[in-house]
Structure formats: structure tokens, C-alpha cells
Amino acid sequence: MHYRTFFIAALAAFFLIGAGHAYQKPFREYPAIEYYSFPLPPDYQEKSEWVFGRLIYPAVVSYPRWTMDYPRSDRHFSAALRRLTRVHARSVEQPISLDDGDDVYNWPWLYGVEVGYWYLTDEQCKKLRDYLLRGGFFMCDDFHGTREWSIFMHSMSRIFPDRPVVDLDNRDAIFHTIFDLDDRYQVPGAQFLQSRRTFEQDGFEPRWRGIYDDKGRLMVAVCHNMDLGDSWEHADNPDYPAKFSDLGIRIGVNYVVYAMTH
């Protein structure tokens, strides 16, 4: 991206961020599957230009799958984004519900975990579609195999019945915003520490997929048969191989910078 174009985009983002602060829902925390109490960083109330938005969704099971790895994963990734870029990232995440009026439109980057268990209502599908076509970005991760893909697509095909999910080419800009990521490999979850397998179920091969808008902007980034969330969550775990966290963080950083510049 040329410096002039980047400057104009950054200036526009500055004014949009300032306006958005007035309407965003305040920071909030929820009980999670793995963590019931997690210490708040001292600067958690600091206003910033980017926030890790975590999608709240209804699931096909009774417990909140959207909270998997939350909030440790989100905060580790935000800290890494601060270190590796000049993006002013907030130190804490923001859980975002599609049922909270227009709140989702105030958060341009949205992450969904374990979407092999999500089940969106018709109204939620409509809202997420509108959010993405207006310029929002959605990254989803940590789902594996044909069964979970089928459940994921049950909702995604209702969000975009007219747009295909396609495999991303290595030349796509999202793989070259900060890091050149031609040589990617499967990033496993923490189950690797016991199983020594990088795959789960029948998800043997990692798939980087996505959905584009009419102008060629990637608006949905699908990470299938991998668990980037665990690679962020366990980045400080000496038992979890550093090479997986290294790649997982680089992928996430590229996706954030792409979302903020395209």
C-alpha cells in the first residue's frame, strides 16, 4: 500500500474511532469454559484504536462454546499485536453480541471460536451479513473435520447464500501485510501436548479459506482444521511448541493489519 493511501486510511480510521467510542458498549466480562477469574491488566480502561472483538453466539450445545480460550487467548494476542506492530491495541477484549442493537458496527474486527458448534438465528445472520458488507471483518478459527465444517456452513450459507467460501491463494495480500506467510503449516490446539497429533477428528489438512466482497476485499477469513486460539493462549506455556505460537500470532497479526487497511 502506498504511503499516501495508508495515511488517508489511517486518518479516516482516527475520526471513525473517535466517533465510535461514544457509542460502544462498555467493557464487560463473562464466566468462561476454561477461566472463571483472570486478572485485569492495569491499563484495561485505556481507549485505543483496535480491540479484539469476540463474537457471542448461540451454540448447538448447552454451554457457551464462544468462550473457549477466553480471555487469556485474546489478551495474549493483543499484547503480541502491540509488540509486533504500531497498532494501538487495547489490552482487553470485547465480547460482542449480534443481539445488542447496533453495537457490532462499532467494532470493525470480530473473531469467532469453535464455529463448528455455532447456530445463528435468522436475525443474527442478517446482522452479520450487513456488518461485513459495510466493511467489517470476521475471522473464525478452532473447528475441525467434516462434521464441524457442515455445522459451520449451516449458518455461513445463510449469512451469504450468494457468495462461495474459497481457498485463499498464497499471493493474497492477507498473507503479506506484515509477515510473508507462504510457508504455513497446521497449528494444533493444546491437545497436541497429549496426543502429539496436529490434527483433530478427520481434519488432517489445514485450510485457509475466505469470502470476498464485490470489490475483492476479503471480509471473512476461515481457519479450518487448526487452532490459532490455543496457539495464542499457550504462547507463554513452555510445554507448547513455540513454532506453533509463532505462526499463529503472525497469521493473526496479518489478518488484523489487512482488516484495518482494506
Backbone torsions as a table, in degrees:
resi	resn	phi	psi	omega
1	MET	NA	132.4	178.9
2	HIS	-66.0	150.3	-177.2
3	TYR	-59.0	-39.3	-179.0
4	ARG	-63.3	-44.6	178.7
5	THR	-62.9	-42.2	179.7
6	PHE	-63.8	-40.1	-179.7
7	PHE	-62.9	-45.2	179.6
8	ILE	-61.8	-43.7	179.3
9	ALA	-63.0	-41.4	-179.9
10	ALA	-66.1	-40.3	179.7
11	LEU	-65.0	-42.8	177.9
12	ALA	-62.8	-41.1	179.0
13	ALA	-62.6	-37.3	179.8
14	PHE	-58.7	-47.7	-178.6
15	PHE	-69.7	-36.9	177.7
16	LEU	-66.1	-38.1	178.7
17	ILE	-63.4	-44.6	180.0
18	GLY	-60.7	-41.1	179.0
19	ALA	-70.1	-37.0	-176.8
20	GLY	-65.9	-33.0	-178.5
21	HIS	-56.8	-31.0	-175.5
22	ALA	-70.8	-20.9	-173.3
23	TYR	-116.3	-8.5	-178.3
24	GLN	-68.8	144.1	172.3
25	LYS	-63.6	145.7	179.0
26	PRO	-67.2	160.6	177.0
27	PHE	-57.3	139.8	-179.4
28	ARG	-147.8	156.0	179.4
29	GLU	-125.4	153.9	179.6
30	TYR	-131.1	153.1	169.8
31	PRO	-63.0	145.0	-175.4
32	ALA	-124.8	168.5	179.6
33	ILE	-62.6	-42.0	-173.5
34	GLU	-103.7	-24.4	-174.3
35	TYR	-133.1	127.0	177.5
36	TYR	-103.9	-20.5	178.8
37	SER	-148.9	124.1	-179.3
38	PHE	-137.7	129.6	-173.2
39	PRO	-62.9	138.4	177.0
40	LEU	-81.3	135.5	174.2
41	PRO	-66.9	151.7	-174.5
42	PRO	-63.0	-23.5	-177.5
43	ASP	-103.3	25.2	-172.4
44	TYR	-64.7	-19.6	-179.9
45	GLN	-91.7	-0.6	-179.1
46	GLU	-67.8	132.5	177.3
47	LYS	-75.7	145.8	-173.7
48	SER	-146.0	175.8	-178.6
49	GLU	-92.5	-13.3	-179.8
50	TRP	-143.5	140.7	179.4
51	VAL	-134.3	139.0	175.0
52	PHE	-72.7	103.4	179.0
53	GLY	-89.2	121.9	-179.0
54	ARG	-108.6	124.0	-176.0
55	LEU	-74.3	127.0	169.5
56	ILE	-89.0	129.2	-179.5
57	TYR	-144.5	152.9	172.1
58	PRO	-75.2	145.1	-175.6
59	ALA	-117.4	164.8	178.2
60	VAL	-80.8	0.0	173.8
61	VAL	-119.9	169.7	-169.3
62	SER	-81.9	-17.7	-177.1
63	TYR	-104.9	160.0	-169.1
64	PRO	-76.7	87.9	-179.5
65	ARG	-61.9	-24.4	-178.4
66	TRP	-64.9	-16.0	-179.1
67	THR	-91.0	4.2	179.9
68	MET	-56.7	131.3	-179.5
69	ASP	72.8	-8.6	-176.0
70	TYR	-80.0	138.7	-0.6
71	PRO	-99.6	2.5	-173.9
72	ARG	-59.7	-44.6	-179.4
73	SER	-59.3	-48.0	-176.6
74	ASP	-60.4	-43.6	-175.6
75	ARG	-74.6	-35.1	174.5
76	HIS	-63.6	-43.2	-179.2
77	PHE	-66.5	-41.5	178.9
78	SER	-60.9	-39.4	177.6
79	ALA	-65.0	-39.8	178.8
80	ALA	-66.0	-40.2	178.9
81	LEU	-61.9	-38.2	176.3
82	ARG	-61.6	-42.5	-175.9
83	ARG	-72.5	-37.2	-170.6
84	LEU	-93.2	-13.1	180.0
85	THR	-137.4	-179.2	174.9
86	ARG	-102.1	14.0	175.3
87	VAL	-68.4	128.0	178.9
88	HIS	-82.7	90.5	-175.4
89	ALA	-92.3	138.1	174.6
90	ARG	-70.3	147.0	-174.8
91	SER	-78.1	-12.6	178.4
92	VAL	-125.4	155.0	-177.3
93	GLU	-79.5	177.3	174.5
94	GLN	-136.1	109.2	172.4
95	PRO	-68.8	130.9	-172.5
96	ILE	-126.8	126.3	178.9
97	SER	-105.9	134.5	176.2
98	LEU	-69.5	-11.7	179.8
99	ASP	-91.6	-1.5	-178.8
100	ASP	-89.1	61.7	177.1
101	GLY	55.9	-127.2	-178.8
102	ASP	-100.1	16.2	-173.2
103	ASP	-59.7	-36.9	-175.9
104	VAL	-58.7	-28.5	-177.6
105	TYR	-70.4	-13.1	178.7
106	ASN	-87.2	-2.1	-175.3
107	TRP	-127.6	100.7	-170.4
108	PRO	-74.2	-9.2	-178.2
109	TRP	-128.4	126.3	-172.8
110	LEU	-131.8	135.6	-178.3
111	TYR	-121.4	133.2	176.9
112	GLY	-121.6	128.0	-178.3
113	VAL	-108.5	151.2	177.5
114	GLU	52.6	44.4	-177.7
115	VAL	-73.6	1.1	169.0
116	GLY	-75.8	3.3	177.3
117	TYR	-127.1	-1.1	-176.1
118	TRP	-75.5	158.7	173.5
119	TYR	-149.5	99.3	-177.2
120	LEU	-85.4	144.4	174.0
121	THR	-75.5	168.6	178.6
122	ASP	-60.4	-40.5	-179.7
123	GLU	-67.5	-38.1	177.6
124	GLN	-66.8	-39.0	176.6
125	CYS	-61.3	-44.0	179.9
126	LYS	-62.8	-42.8	-179.1
127	LYS	-65.9	-44.8	-178.6
128	LEU	-65.9	-38.4	176.6
129	ARG	-60.2	-47.6	-179.0
130	ASP	-63.6	-42.3	178.2
131	TYR	-57.1	-44.8	-177.3
132	LEU	-71.5	-41.3	179.5
133	LEU	-68.9	-21.6	176.1
134	ARG	-82.2	-6.8	177.9
135	GLY	124.0	0.1	177.8
136	GLY	-71.4	165.8	-178.6
137	PHE	-131.8	134.8	-178.2
138	PHE	-126.4	122.7	174.6
139	MET	-110.9	130.8	177.3
140	CYS	-126.9	152.5	-164.1
141	ASP	-159.5	166.6	172.6
142	ASP	63.0	58.8	167.6
143	PHE	-147.7	152.3	-162.0
144	HIS	-143.2	142.0	169.7
145	GLY	77.6	178.8	-173.4
146	THR	-72.8	-36.2	-178.4
147	ARG	-65.4	-48.6	-178.9
148	GLU	-69.2	-32.1	174.9
149	TRP	-61.0	-42.3	-180.0
150	SER	-61.6	-42.6	179.0
151	ILE	-66.8	-42.5	177.0
152	PHE	-57.4	-46.4	-176.5
153	MET	-70.9	-22.5	177.1
154	HIS	-59.2	-39.7	176.7
155	SER	-85.4	-42.6	-176.1
156	MET	-63.3	-35.2	179.4
157	SER	-71.6	-18.4	174.0
158	ARG	-85.9	-26.8	174.0
159	ILE	-70.2	-48.0	-179.5
160	PHE	-130.1	76.6	177.7
161	PRO	-67.5	-15.7	-174.8
162	ASP	-106.1	4.4	-177.1
163	ARG	-130.2	129.4	-178.4
164	PRO	-79.4	153.3	166.8
165	VAL	-88.7	122.3	-174.4
166	VAL	-121.0	156.5	173.2
167	ASP	-72.1	139.0	-179.4
168	LEU	-84.7	134.9	177.4
169	ASP	-77.9	146.3	177.8
170	ASN	-56.9	-24.9	-179.2
171	ARG	-80.4	-8.3	-178.2
172	ASP	-58.2	141.5	-176.2
173	ALA	-58.6	-27.2	-176.4
174	ILE	-65.1	-21.1	178.6
175	PHE	-91.8	5.9	-174.7
176	HIS	-141.7	24.3	-179.1
177	THR	-75.3	-49.2	177.3
178	ILE	-118.0	-52.5	179.1
179	PHE	-108.3	144.8	170.9
180	ASP	-85.4	116.5	-171.0
181	LEU	-117.6	48.8	177.3
182	ASP	-69.5	-34.6	-174.9
183	ASP	-101.3	77.2	-179.2
184	ARG	-97.7	159.3	178.9
185	TYR	-146.0	170.2	-176.3
186	GLN	-68.5	128.0	178.5
187	VAL	-103.8	113.2	-176.1
188	PRO	-88.5	165.6	172.9
189	GLY	-82.8	-175.9	-177.7
190	ALA	-64.7	-16.0	176.7
191	GLN	-58.7	-21.5	178.7
192	PHE	-58.3	-29.5	-177.2
193	LEU	-65.2	-27.2	177.0
194	GLN	-99.5	-43.3	-172.3
195	SER	-85.1	-27.0	-172.5
196	ARG	63.0	17.8	176.0
197	ARG	-105.4	139.6	177.1
198	THR	-84.8	-14.3	-176.9
199	PHE	-106.9	162.5	173.1
200	GLU	-129.7	146.3	-178.5
201	GLN	53.4	-130.2	177.8
202	ASP	-105.4	26.6	179.2
203	GLY	-89.6	67.4	-171.3
204	PHE	-72.7	-31.6	-175.1
205	GLU	-115.1	131.5	176.6
206	PRO	-69.7	142.7	-179.5
207	ARG	-128.7	121.9	173.4
208	TRP	-102.0	111.2	-173.8
209	ARG	-128.8	174.5	179.7
210	GLY	-172.4	175.8	176.6
211	ILE	-128.8	132.6	-178.8
212	TYR	-105.2	154.2	172.1
213	ASP	-89.7	-174.9	-174.3
214	ASP	-68.3	-18.4	-179.5
215	LYS	-97.2	6.0	179.3
216	GLY	85.4	11.0	176.8
217	ARG	-83.4	131.1	174.7
218	LEU	-74.0	120.7	-178.3
219	MET	-113.7	-16.8	173.8
220	VAL	-128.6	123.0	177.8
221	ALA	-112.9	116.4	-173.1
222	VAL	-107.5	118.2	177.4
223	CYS	-107.6	96.3	-174.6
224	HIS	-103.7	143.5	-179.0
225	ASN	64.2	39.3	174.8
226	MET	-156.3	169.3	-178.3
227	ASP	-138.5	76.8	179.0
228	LEU	-65.0	-33.8	179.3
229	GLY	-57.2	-42.2	177.3
230	ASP	-68.3	-33.8	179.6
231	SER	-66.3	-30.9	174.4
232	TRP	-75.9	-46.4	-177.4
233	GLU	-57.6	-41.1	-173.9
234	HIS	-101.9	22.0	179.9
235	ALA	-62.6	-23.4	178.3
236	ASP	-104.1	12.5	-179.6
237	ASN	-93.9	113.0	-175.6
238	PRO	-64.5	-17.4	179.2
239	ASP	-84.0	-19.5	-179.3
240	TYR	-89.0	125.4	-174.2
241	PRO	-57.3	130.1	-176.1
242	ALA	-62.1	-29.6	-176.7
243	LYS	-63.7	-29.1	179.1
244	PHE	-74.8	-42.8	176.3
245	SER	-65.6	-37.7	179.1
246	ASP	-57.4	-49.6	-178.6
247	LEU	-70.8	-42.2	-179.5
248	GLY	-58.2	-42.9	179.6
249	ILE	-68.2	-41.3	179.7
250	ARG	-62.8	-41.4	177.2
251	ILE	-60.4	-48.2	179.9
252	GLY	-60.3	-42.7	179.1
253	VAL	-61.3	-46.2	178.1
254	ASN	-59.2	-41.0	-177.9
255	TYR	-65.9	-40.9	179.7
256	VAL	-64.6	-48.0	-177.7
257	VAL	-65.0	-38.9	175.4
258	TYR	-60.3	-47.8	-177.3
259	ALA	-60.9	-33.3	-176.7
260	MET	-86.4	-9.1	-177.0
261	THR	-122.2	1.8	179.9
262	HIS	-126.9	NA	NA
